[in-house]
Protein backbone atom coordinates (compact mmCIF):
# COMPACT_ATOMS: atom_id res chain seq x y z
CA UNK A 1 0.00 0.00 0.00
CA UNK A 2 1.30 3.48 -1.04
CA UNK A 3 1.84 6.07 1.68
CA UNK A 4 -0.27 9.23 1.44
CA UNK A 5 0.58 12.45 3.26
CA UNK A 6 -2.31 14.82 4.04
CA UNK A 7 -1.82 18.38 5.23
CA UNK A 8 -4.88 19.41 7.17
CA UNK A 9 -3.65 22.88 8.13
CA UNK A 10 -3.34 23.97 4.56
CA UNK A 11 -6.33 25.88 3.57
CA UNK A 12 -7.38 25.82 -0.01
CA UNK A 13 -6.88 29.02 -1.94
CA UNK A 14 -7.30 30.20 -5.39
CA UNK A 15 -3.75 29.43 -6.02
CA UNK A 16 -3.90 25.96 -4.94
CA UNK A 17 -7.48 24.85 -5.86
CA UNK A 18 -6.16 22.27 -8.03
CA UNK A 19 -4.12 20.86 -5.23
CA UNK A 20 -7.21 20.91 -3.02
CA UNK A 21 -9.10 18.84 -5.49
CA UNK A 22 -6.30 16.39 -5.72
CA UNK A 23 -6.33 16.14 -1.95
CA UNK A 24 -9.95 15.17 -1.94
CA UNK A 25 -9.35 12.66 -4.56
CA UNK A 26 -6.57 11.32 -2.49
CA UNK A 27 -8.79 11.12 0.57
CA UNK A 28 -11.42 9.26 -1.29
CA UNK A 29 -8.88 6.89 -2.66
CA UNK A 30 -7.58 6.36 0.81
CA UNK A 31 -11.06 5.61 2.11
CA UNK A 32 -11.63 3.20 -0.69
CA UNK A 33 -8.38 1.65 0.09
CA UNK A 34 -9.29 1.43 3.73
CA UNK A 35 -12.63 -0.09 2.79
CA UNK A 36 -10.86 -2.54 0.60
CA UNK A 37 -8.35 -3.16 3.28
CA UNK A 38 -11.17 -3.73 5.77
CA UNK A 39 -12.86 -6.02 3.30
CA UNK A 40 -9.59 -7.78 2.75
CA UNK A 41 -9.15 -8.17 6.51
CA UNK A 42 -12.66 -9.52 6.83
CA UNK A 43 -12.00 -11.92 4.00
CA UNK A 44 -8.75 -12.92 5.68
CA UNK A 45 -10.50 -13.30 8.97
CA UNK A 46 -13.16 -15.43 7.38
CA UNK A 47 -10.48 -17.50 5.67
CA UNK A 48 -8.61 -17.94 8.91
CA UNK A 49 -11.85 -18.83 10.69
CA UNK A 50 -12.75 -21.26 7.95
CA UNK A 51 -9.31 -22.75 8.10
CA UNK A 52 -9.53 -23.00 11.85
CA UNK A 53 -12.97 -24.58 11.52
CA UNK A 54 -11.59 -27.10 9.08
CA UNK A 55 -8.63 -27.75 11.33
CA UNK A 56 -10.95 -28.11 14.31
CA UNK A 57 -13.22 -30.38 12.31
CA UNK A 58 -10.25 -32.47 11.24
CA UNK A 59 -8.93 -32.50 14.79
CA UNK A 60 -12.35 -33.38 16.13
CA UNK A 61 -12.72 -36.12 13.56
CA UNK A 62 -9.25 -37.46 14.42
CA UNK A 63 -10.00 -37.15 18.09
CA UNK A 64 -13.31 -38.95 17.56
CA UNK A 65 -11.56 -41.62 15.53
CA UNK A 66 -8.88 -41.89 18.19
CA UNK A 67 -11.58 -42.15 20.82
CA UNK A 68 -13.38 -44.78 18.81
CA UNK A 69 -10.10 -46.58 18.17
CA UNK A 70 -9.22 -46.31 21.81
CA UNK A 71 -12.64 -47.67 22.73
CA UNK A 72 -12.23 -50.58 20.32
CA UNK A 73 -8.73 -51.23 21.60
CA UNK A 74 -10.07 -51.01 25.13
CA UNK A 75 -12.83 -53.48 24.32
CA UNK A 76 -10.38 -55.80 22.57
CA UNK A 77 -8.00 -55.38 25.50
CA UNK A 78 -10.86 -56.14 27.83
CA UNK A 79 -11.69 -59.27 25.84
CA UNK A 80 -8.01 -60.22 25.77
CA UNK A 81 -7.75 -59.57 29.49
CA UNK A 82 -10.88 -61.64 30.11
CA UNK A 83 -9.50 -64.43 27.93
CA UNK A 84 -6.15 -64.09 29.65
CA UNK A 85 -7.86 -64.20 33.03
CA UNK A 86 -9.80 -67.29 31.95
CA UNK A 87 -6.59 -68.91 30.66
CA UNK A 88 -4.75 -67.96 33.83
CA UNK A 89 -7.66 -69.20 35.91
CA UNK A 90 -7.65 -72.48 33.96
CA UNK A 91 -3.88 -72.82 34.28
CA UNK A 92 -4.03 -71.91 37.95
CA UNK A 93 -6.81 -74.48 38.42
CA UNK A 94 -4.81 -77.13 36.60
CA UNK A 95 -1.70 -76.17 38.53
CA UNK A 96 -3.72 -76.31 41.74
CA UNK A 97 -5.06 -79.78 40.89
CA UNK A 98 -1.59 -80.95 39.88
CA UNK A 99 -0.14 -79.42 43.03
CA UNK A 100 -2.81 -81.11 45.15
CA UNK A 101 -2.03 -84.43 43.44
CA UNK A 102 1.68 -83.88 44.08
CA UNK A 103 0.85 -83.07 47.68
CA UNK A 104 -1.23 -86.25 47.97
CA UNK A 105 1.57 -88.27 46.33
CA UNK A 106 4.13 -86.66 48.61
CA UNK A 107 1.88 -87.35 51.60
CA UNK A 108 1.54 -90.99 50.50
CA UNK A 109 5.30 -91.30 50.02
CA UNK A 110 5.80 -89.71 53.41
CA UNK A 111 3.36 -92.20 54.91
CA UNK A 112 5.14 -95.10 53.19
CA UNK A 113 8.55 -93.83 54.29
CA UNK A 114 7.26 -93.32 57.80
CA UNK A 115 5.94 -96.88 57.83
CA UNK A 116 9.25 -98.18 56.47
CA UNK A 117 11.14 -96.23 59.10
CA UNK A 118 8.84 -97.64 61.74
CA UNK A 119 9.37 -101.16 60.37
CA UNK A 120 13.14 -100.61 60.28
CA UNK A 121 13.02 -99.30 63.83
CA UNK A 122 11.00 -102.33 64.97
CA UNK A 123 13.35 -104.64 63.07
CA UNK A 124 16.36 -102.97 64.68
CA UNK A 125 14.74 -103.38 68.08
CA UNK A 126 14.10 -107.06 67.34
CA UNK A 127 17.68 -107.51 66.15
CA UNK A 128 18.95 -105.72 69.21
CA UNK A 129 16.86 -108.01 71.40
CA UNK A 130 18.06 -111.04 69.41
CA UNK A 131 21.62 -109.75 69.63
CA UNK A 132 21.28 -109.41 73.39
CA UNK A 133 19.79 -112.89 73.52
CA UNK A 134 22.61 -114.17 71.30
CA UNK A 135 25.16 -112.53 73.57
CA UNK A 136 23.45 -114.11 76.54
CA UNK A 137 23.32 -117.46 74.77
CA UNK A 138 26.94 -116.99 73.73
CA UNK A 139 27.88 -116.45 77.35
CA UNK A 140 25.86 -119.51 78.33
CA UNK A 141 27.45 -121.50 75.51
CA UNK A 142 30.88 -120.30 76.58
CA UNK A 143 30.16 -121.46 80.12
CA UNK A 144 28.85 -124.73 78.72
CA UNK A 145 31.93 -125.09 76.49
CA UNK A 146 34.19 -124.29 79.39
CA UNK A 147 32.38 -126.93 81.44
CA UNK A 148 32.70 -129.39 78.54
CA UNK A 149 36.40 -128.58 78.23
CA UNK A 150 36.80 -129.32 81.91
CA UNK A 151 34.87 -132.54 81.45
CA UNK A 152 36.89 -133.40 78.35
CA UNK A 153 40.03 -132.76 80.27
CA UNK A 154 38.73 -135.04 82.99
CA UNK A 155 37.69 -137.57 80.33
CA UNK A 156 41.13 -137.32 78.74
CA UNK A 157 42.64 -137.97 82.10
CA UNK A 158 40.19 -140.84 82.60
CA UNK A 159 41.01 -142.21 79.14
CA UNK A 160 44.66 -141.92 79.91
CA UNK A 161 44.04 -143.77 83.11
CA UNK A 162 41.98 -146.35 81.21
CA UNK A 163 44.78 -146.71 78.68
CA UNK A 164 47.12 -147.25 81.51
CA UNK A 165 44.66 -149.72 83.01
CA UNK A 166 44.30 -151.38 79.60
CA UNK A 167 48.02 -151.62 79.35
CA UNK A 168 48.11 -153.05 82.85
CA UNK A 169 45.25 -155.38 81.98
CA UNK A 170 46.97 -156.43 78.77
CA UNK A 171 50.17 -156.94 80.69
CA UNK A 172 48.35 -159.02 83.30
CA UNK A 173 46.32 -160.86 80.66
CA UNK A 174 49.35 -161.60 78.56
CA UNK A 175 51.28 -162.69 81.63
CA UNK A 176 48.37 -164.96 82.49
CA UNK A 177 48.12 -166.22 78.90
CA UNK A 178 51.82 -166.96 78.71
CA UNK A 179 51.48 -169.03 81.86
CA UNK A 180 49.06 -171.36 80.05
CA UNK A 181 50.32 -174.42 78.25
CA UNK A 182 50.64 -172.93 74.75
CA UNK A 183 51.89 -174.55 71.57
CA UNK A 184 53.50 -172.51 68.85
CA UNK A 185 52.63 -173.74 65.36
CA UNK A 186 54.14 -173.35 61.90
CA UNK A 187 52.06 -170.25 61.19
CA UNK A 188 53.96 -168.43 63.98
CA UNK A 189 50.98 -168.28 66.38
CA UNK A 190 50.53 -169.89 69.80
CA UNK A 191 47.48 -171.94 70.78
CA UNK A 192 46.00 -173.87 73.72
CA UNK A 193 44.23 -177.18 72.95
CA UNK A 194 41.65 -178.35 75.53
CA UNK A 195 42.39 -182.05 75.31
CA UNK A 196 40.69 -183.08 78.57
CA UNK A 197 37.82 -180.50 78.66
CA UNK A 198 34.67 -180.20 76.56
CA UNK A 199 32.12 -177.35 76.68
CA UNK A 200 29.47 -175.56 74.63
CA UNK A 201 30.66 -172.64 72.52
CA UNK A 202 29.83 -169.93 75.11
CA UNK A 203 31.54 -171.75 78.00
CA UNK A 204 34.52 -172.52 75.77
CA UNK A 205 34.96 -168.78 75.05
CA UNK A 206 34.73 -168.02 78.79
CA UNK A 207 37.38 -170.63 79.60
CA UNK A 208 39.71 -169.14 76.98
CA UNK A 209 39.23 -165.61 78.40
CA UNK A 210 39.84 -166.97 81.88
CA UNK A 211 43.32 -167.87 80.70
CA UNK A 212 43.87 -164.49 78.96
CA UNK A 213 43.15 -166.10 75.55
CA UNK A 214 40.24 -166.22 73.09
CA UNK A 215 38.83 -168.88 70.81
CA UNK A 216 41.03 -169.40 67.75
CA UNK A 217 40.49 -167.29 64.61
CA UNK A 218 41.49 -168.92 61.33
CA UNK A 219 41.89 -166.26 58.67
CA UNK A 220 43.27 -168.50 55.92
CA UNK A 221 44.14 -172.07 54.97
CA UNK A 222 47.59 -171.77 56.58
CA UNK A 223 45.97 -171.19 59.97
CA UNK A 224 43.44 -173.96 59.27
CA UNK A 225 46.03 -176.52 58.22
CA UNK A 226 48.35 -175.75 61.14
CA UNK A 227 45.68 -175.96 63.86
CA UNK A 228 43.93 -178.98 62.25
CA UNK A 229 47.17 -180.95 62.08
CA UNK A 230 48.05 -180.18 65.73
CA UNK A 231 44.53 -181.04 66.93
CA UNK A 232 44.68 -184.27 64.93
CA UNK A 233 47.83 -185.19 66.84
CA UNK A 234 45.91 -184.77 70.09
CA UNK A 235 42.82 -186.76 69.14
CA UNK A 236 40.17 -187.23 66.53
CA UNK A 237 37.43 -184.94 67.80
CA UNK A 238 35.29 -181.85 67.21
CA UNK A 239 36.96 -178.52 68.05
CA UNK A 240 35.24 -175.14 68.63
CA UNK A 241 36.65 -172.03 66.88
CA UNK A 242 35.76 -168.33 67.41
CA UNK A 243 33.42 -167.85 64.38
CA UNK A 244 29.72 -167.58 65.13
CA UNK A 245 26.49 -166.85 63.24
CA UNK A 246 25.06 -163.47 64.34
CA UNK A 247 22.18 -163.50 61.83
CA UNK A 248 20.01 -165.72 64.05
CA UNK A 249 19.38 -168.03 61.10
CA UNK A 250 17.43 -165.30 59.21
CA UNK A 251 20.40 -164.10 57.15
CA UNK A 252 24.00 -165.09 56.70
CA UNK A 253 26.18 -163.15 59.17
CA UNK A 254 29.08 -165.32 60.33
CA UNK A 255 31.98 -163.41 61.96
CA UNK A 256 35.17 -164.26 63.81
CA UNK A 257 35.94 -163.08 67.33
CA UNK A 258 37.69 -159.90 66.06
CA UNK A 259 34.61 -158.94 63.94
CA UNK A 260 36.03 -159.94 60.56
CA UNK A 261 33.60 -161.79 58.28
CA UNK A 262 33.82 -165.46 57.38
CA UNK A 263 32.45 -165.17 53.88
CA UNK A 264 29.73 -167.55 52.79
CA UNK A 265 31.69 -168.63 49.68
CA UNK A 266 35.01 -168.96 51.54
CA UNK A 267 37.08 -172.01 50.57
CA UNK A 268 37.51 -172.67 54.31
CA UNK A 269 33.98 -174.08 54.42
CA UNK A 270 33.48 -177.80 53.87
CA UNK A 271 32.17 -178.49 50.37
CA UNK A 272 28.38 -179.07 50.12
CA UNK A 273 28.01 -177.92 53.71
CA UNK A 274 24.47 -176.58 53.98
CA UNK A 275 24.70 -175.86 57.71
CA UNK A 276 26.52 -172.57 58.00
CA UNK A 277 24.67 -171.26 61.02
CA UNK A 278 25.17 -171.61 64.77
CA UNK A 279 28.83 -171.84 65.77
CA UNK A 280 31.84 -172.95 63.72
CA UNK A 281 34.07 -175.97 64.37
CA UNK A 282 36.24 -178.43 62.52
CA UNK A 283 36.50 -182.20 62.90
CA UNK A 284 39.86 -183.90 62.87
CA UNK A 285 38.80 -186.72 60.61
CA UNK A 286 40.01 -187.10 57.07
CA UNK A 287 36.42 -187.53 55.91
CA UNK A 288 35.79 -183.84 56.64
CA UNK A 289 38.82 -182.85 54.52
CA UNK A 290 40.20 -180.24 56.94
CA UNK A 291 37.29 -177.83 56.39
CA UNK A 292 34.96 -175.77 58.59
CA UNK A 293 31.48 -176.81 59.60
CA UNK A 294 28.57 -175.35 61.56
CA UNK A 295 26.74 -176.80 64.56
CA UNK A 296 24.38 -175.81 67.37
CA UNK A 297 26.24 -173.61 69.83
CA UNK A 298 24.89 -175.66 72.75
CA UNK A 299 26.77 -178.73 71.60
CA UNK A 300 29.76 -179.64 73.77
CA UNK A 301 33.06 -179.93 71.93
CA UNK A 302 36.71 -179.56 72.71
CA UNK A 303 38.03 -176.07 71.89
CA UNK A 304 41.16 -174.29 70.73
CA UNK A 305 42.27 -171.00 72.36
CA UNK A 306 44.62 -168.44 70.74
CA UNK A 307 47.13 -166.04 72.27
CA UNK A 308 46.01 -162.41 71.48
CA UNK A 309 48.16 -160.55 68.92
CA UNK A 310 49.07 -157.83 71.45
CA UNK A 311 50.78 -160.45 73.63
CA UNK A 312 53.45 -161.34 71.05
C-alpha positions in Angstrom: 0.0 0.0 0.0 1.3 3.5 -1.0 1.8 6.1 1.7 -0.3 9.2 1.4 0.6 12.5 3.3 -2.3 14.8 4.0 -1.8 18.4 5.2 -4.9 19.4 7.2 -3.6 22.9 8.1 -3.3 24.0 4.6 -6.3 25.9 3.6 -7.4 25.8 0.0 -6.9 29.0 -1.9 -7.3 30.2 -5.4 -3.7 29.4 -6.0 -3.9 26.0 -4.9 -7.5 24.8 -5.9 -6.2 22.3 -8.0 -4.1 20.9 -5.2 -7.2 20.9 -3.0 -9.1 18.8 -5.5 -6.3 16.4 -5.7 -6.3 16.1 -2.0 -10.0 15.2 -1.9 -9.3 12.7 -4.6 -6.6 11.3 -2.5 -8.8 11.1 0.6 -11.4 9.3 -1.3 -8.9 6.9 -2.7 -7.6 6.4 0.8 -11.1 5.6 2.1 -11.6 3.2 -0.7 -8.4 1.6 0.1 -9.3 1.4 3.7 -12.6 -0.1 2.8 -10.9 -2.5 0.6 -8.4 -3.2 3.3 -11.2 -3.7 5.8 -12.9 -6.0 3.3 -9.6 -7.8 2.8 -9.2 -8.2 6.5 -12.7 -9.5 6.8 -12.0 -11.9 4.0 -8.8 -12.9 5.7 -10.5 -13.3 9.0 -13.2 -15.4 7.4 -10.5 -17.5 5.7 -8.6 -17.9 8.9 -11.9 -18.8 10.7 -12.8 -21.3 8.0 -9.3 -22.8 8.1 -9.5 -23.0 11.9 -13.0 -24.6 11.5 -11.6 -27.1 9.1 -8.6 -27.8 11.3 -10.9 -28.1 14.3 -13.2 -30.4 12.3 -10.3 -32.5 11.2 -8.9 -32.5 14.8 -12.3 -33.4 16.1 -12.7 -36.1 13.6 -9.3 -37.5 14.4 -10.0 -37.1 18.1 -13.3 -39.0 17.6 -11.6 -41.6 15.5 -8.9 -41.9 18.2 -11.6 -42.1 20.8 -13.4 -44.8 18.8 -10.1 -46.6 18.2 -9.2 -46.3 21.8 -12.6 -47.7 22.7 -12.2 -50.6 20.3 -8.7 -51.2 21.6 -10.1 -51.0 25.1 -12.8 -53.5 24.3 -10.4 -55.8 22.6 -8.0 -55.4 25.5 -10.9 -56.1 27.8 -11.7 -59.3 25.8 -8.0 -60.2 25.8 -7.7 -59.6 29.5 -10.9 -61.6 30.1 -9.5 -64.4 27.9 -6.2 -64.1 29.7 -7.9 -64.2 33.0 -9.8 -67.3 32.0 -6.6 -68.9 30.7 -4.8 -68.0 33.8 -7.7 -69.2 35.9 -7.7 -72.5 34.0 -3.9 -72.8 34.3 -4.0 -71.9 38.0 -6.8 -74.5 38.4 -4.8 -77.1 36.6 -1.7 -76.2 38.5 -3.7 -76.3 41.7 -5.1 -79.8 40.9 -1.6 -80.9 39.9 -0.1 -79.4 43.0 -2.8 -81.1 45.2 -2.0 -84.4 43.4 1.7 -83.9 44.1 0.9 -83.1 47.7 -1.2 -86.3 48.0 1.6 -88.3 46.3 4.1 -86.7 48.6 1.9 -87.4 51.6 1.5 -91.0 50.5 5.3 -91.3 50.0 5.8 -89.7 53.4 3.4 -92.2 54.9 5.1 -95.1 53.2 8.6 -93.8 54.3 7.3 -93.3 57.8 5.9 -96.9 57.8 9.3 -98.2 56.5 11.1 -96.2 59.1 8.8 -97.6 61.7 9.4 -101.2 60.4 13.1 -100.6 60.3 13.0 -99.3 63.8 11.0 -102.3 65.0 13.4 -104.6 63.1 16.4 -103.0 64.7 14.7 -103.4 68.1 14.1 -107.1 67.3 17.7 -107.5 66.1 19.0 -105.7 69.2 16.9 -108.0 71.4 18.1 -111.0 69.4 21.6 -109.7 69.6 21.3 -109.4 73.4 19.8 -112.9 73.5 22.6 -114.2 71.3 25.2 -112.5 73.6 23.5 -114.1 76.5 23.3 -117.5 74.8 26.9 -117.0 73.7 27.9 -116.5 77.4 25.9 -119.5 78.3 27.5 -121.5 75.5 30.9 -120.3 76.6 30.2 -121.5 80.1 28.8 -124.7 78.7 31.9 -125.1 76.5 34.2 -124.3 79.4 32.4 -126.9 81.4 32.7 -129.4 78.5 36.4 -128.6 78.2 36.8 -129.3 81.9 34.9 -132.5 81.4 36.9 -133.4 78.3 40.0 -132.8 80.3 38.7 -135.0 83.0 37.7 -137.6 80.3 41.1 -137.3 78.7 42.6 -138.0 82.1 40.2 -140.8 82.6 41.0 -142.2 79.1 44.7 -141.9 79.9 44.0 -143.8 83.1 42.0 -146.4 81.2 44.8 -146.7 78.7 47.1 -147.2 81.5 44.7 -149.7 83.0 44.3 -151.4 79.6 48.0 -151.6 79.4 48.1 -153.0 82.8 45.3 -155.4 82.0 47.0 -156.4 78.8 50.2 -156.9 80.7 48.4 -159.0 83.3 46.3 -160.9 80.7 49.3 -161.6 78.6 51.3 -162.7 81.6 48.4 -165.0 82.5 48.1 -166.2 78.9 51.8 -167.0 78.7 51.5 -169.0 81.9 49.1 -171.4 80.0 50.3 -174.4 78.2 50.6 -172.9 74.8 51.9 -174.6 71.6 53.5 -172.5 68.9 52.6 -173.7 65.4 54.1 -173.4 61.9 52.1 -170.3 61.2 54.0 -168.4 64.0 51.0 -168.3 66.4 50.5 -169.9 69.8 47.5 -171.9 70.8 46.0 -173.9 73.7 44.2 -177.2 73.0 41.6 -178.4 75.5 42.4 -182.0 75.3 40.7 -183.1 78.6 37.8 -180.5 78.7 34.7 -180.2 76.6 32.1 -177.4 76.7 29.5 -175.6 74.6 30.7 -172.6 72.5 29.8 -169.9 75.1 31.5 -171.7 78.0 34.5 -172.5 75.8 35.0 -168.8 75.0 34.7 -168.0 78.8 37.4 -170.6 79.6 39.7 -169.1 77.0 39.2 -165.6 78.4 39.8 -167.0 81.9 43.3 -167.9 80.7 43.9 -164.5 79.0 43.2 -166.1 75.6 40.2 -166.2 73.1 38.8 -168.9 70.8 41.0 -169.4 67.8 40.5 -167.3 64.6 41.5 -168.9 61.3 41.9 -166.3 58.7 43.3 -168.5 55.9 44.1 -172.1 55.0 47.6 -171.8 56.6 46.0 -171.2 60.0 43.4 -174.0 59.3 46.0 -176.5 58.2 48.4 -175.7 61.1 45.7 -176.0 63.9 43.9 -179.0 62.3 47.2 -180.9 62.1 48.1 -180.2 65.7 44.5 -181.0 66.9 44.7 -184.3 64.9 47.8 -185.2 66.8 45.9 -184.8 70.1 42.8 -186.8 69.1 40.2 -187.2 66.5 37.4 -184.9 67.8 35.3 -181.9 67.2 37.0 -178.5 68.1 35.2 -175.1 68.6 36.7 -172.0 66.9 35.8 -168.3 67.4 33.4 -167.9 64.4 29.7 -167.6 65.1 26.5 -166.9 63.2 25.1 -163.5 64.3 22.2 -163.5 61.8 20.0 -165.7 64.1 19.4 -168.0 61.1 17.4 -165.3 59.2 20.4 -164.1 57.2 24.0 -165.1 56.7 26.2 -163.2 59.2 29.1 -165.3 60.3 32.0 -163.4 62.0 35.2 -164.3 63.8 35.9 -163.1 67.3 37.7 -159.9 66.1 34.6 -158.9 63.9 36.0 -159.9 60.6 33.6 -161.8 58.3 33.8 -165.5 57.4 32.4 -165.2 53.9 29.7 -167.6 52.8 31.7 -168.6 49.7 35.0 -169.0 51.5 37.1 -172.0 50.6 37.5 -172.7 54.3 34.0 -174.1 54.4 33.5 -177.8 53.9 32.2 -178.5 50.4 28.4 -179.1 50.1 28.0 -177.9 53.7 24.5 -176.6 54.0 24.7 -175.9 57.7 26.5 -172.6 58.0 24.7 -171.3 61.0 25.2 -171.6 64.8 28.8 -171.8 65.8 31.8 -172.9 63.7 34.1 -176.0 64.4 36.2 -178.4 62.5 36.5 -182.2 62.9 39.9 -183.9 62.9 38.8 -186.7 60.6 40.0 -187.1 57.1 36.4 -187.5 55.9 35.8 -183.8 56.6 38.8 -182.9 54.5 40.2 -180.2 56.9 37.3 -177.8 56.4 35.0 -175.8 58.6 31.5 -176.8 59.6 28.6 -175.4 61.6 26.7 -176.8 64.6 24.4 -175.8 67.4 26.2 -173.6 69.8 24.9 -175.7 72.7 26.8 -178.7 71.6 29.8 -179.6 73.8 33.1 -179.9 71.9 36.7 -179.6 72.7 38.0 -176.1 71.9 41.2 -174.3 70.7 42.3 -171.0 72.4 44.6 -168.4 70.7 47.1 -166.0 72.3 46.0 -162.4 71.5 48.2 -160.6 68.9 49.1 -157.8 71.4 50.8 -160.4 73.6 53.5 -161.3 71.1 
